[in-house]
Amino acid sequence: NAGVTQTPKFQVLKTGQSMTLQCAQDMNHNSMYWYRQDPGMGLRLIYYSASEGTTDKGEVPNGYNVSRLNKREFSLRLESAAPSQTSVYFCASSEVGAKNIQYFGAGTRLSVL
Amino acid sequence: DQQVKQNSPSLSVQEGRISILNCDYTNSMFDYFLWYKKYPAEGPTFLISISSIKDKNEDGRFTVFLNKSAKHLSLHIVPSQPGDSAVYFCAASPAGEYGNKLVFGAGTILRVKS
C-alpha cells in the first residue's frame, strides 16, 4: 500500500520556468491538500480539495494553481517560478470526518534559482 | 500572525528520560489537536490527537495534555528513545471546517541522546 505518492522528489528550476508537481493517493480519500514547508514556518496550506471537483485556496495560494484530476490525483502547478517558491512541498490526503488525520507524501524539494 | 505556536525550536533529552514538547494556540475555535512526527527526507506522520472535550489522551509512550483555558497543549514521551529524534509538529483544526483544514506550528526538533 503506497499511501500518498509525490513526483518528482527533487527539482531545480530557473526563475520564470513552469512545472507541475504530481500527487496521487490510493486510500480512496475524498480530501487532498498541498502544503509548503519553510524553515521556522511549519507547514502552510497552499490549496486544498475537499472532494473531487472542488478546490479552494489555503493560506498561501499566490503563484500556484491546482487541478483535482480525479479522486486519486491532485496536482500543483507553478506557472512562473520565483526564488520565493524555493521550498519543500508536501501533498496530503484525508477522509472527511476521519478525526482530521491527514496522511502525507514524502515531499518534493524544489529550488528556484 | 501564527495561530499555533511552538516556542521551543529544539529540545535535547537523555535516553530514558521524559520529553515534553509544548504548543500554544490563539484561536478559540480550534476543537481538535494533533501531533505529527517528521524524520528527515520523509513526510510528517500522525502520532496522536486529542479532542477539545478531553484533557488527556494516551497511546503507549505518548500522552497529550490539553489545557483549554490556557490554550496550551503538550506532548509527553516517556521513556524517550533515540528513535524518537525527529521534528514534532503541533496542528489544530477549526471547528466545522469542511475538508479538515489543519493549522501547523513551526515544529520542535527533538534530539534524544543515548
Interface residues (C-beta under 8 A of the other chain):
Chain A: V4 S31 Y33 Y35 G40 M41 G42 L43 R44 L45 Y48 S49 A50 S51 D56 G58 F90 A92 S94 V96 G97 A98 K99 N100 I101 Q102 Y103 F104 G105 A106 G107
Chain B: V4 Q6 P9 Y32 L34 Y36 A41 E42 G43 P44 T45 F46 S49 F89 S93 Y98 G99 N100 K101 L102 V103 F104 G105 A106 G107
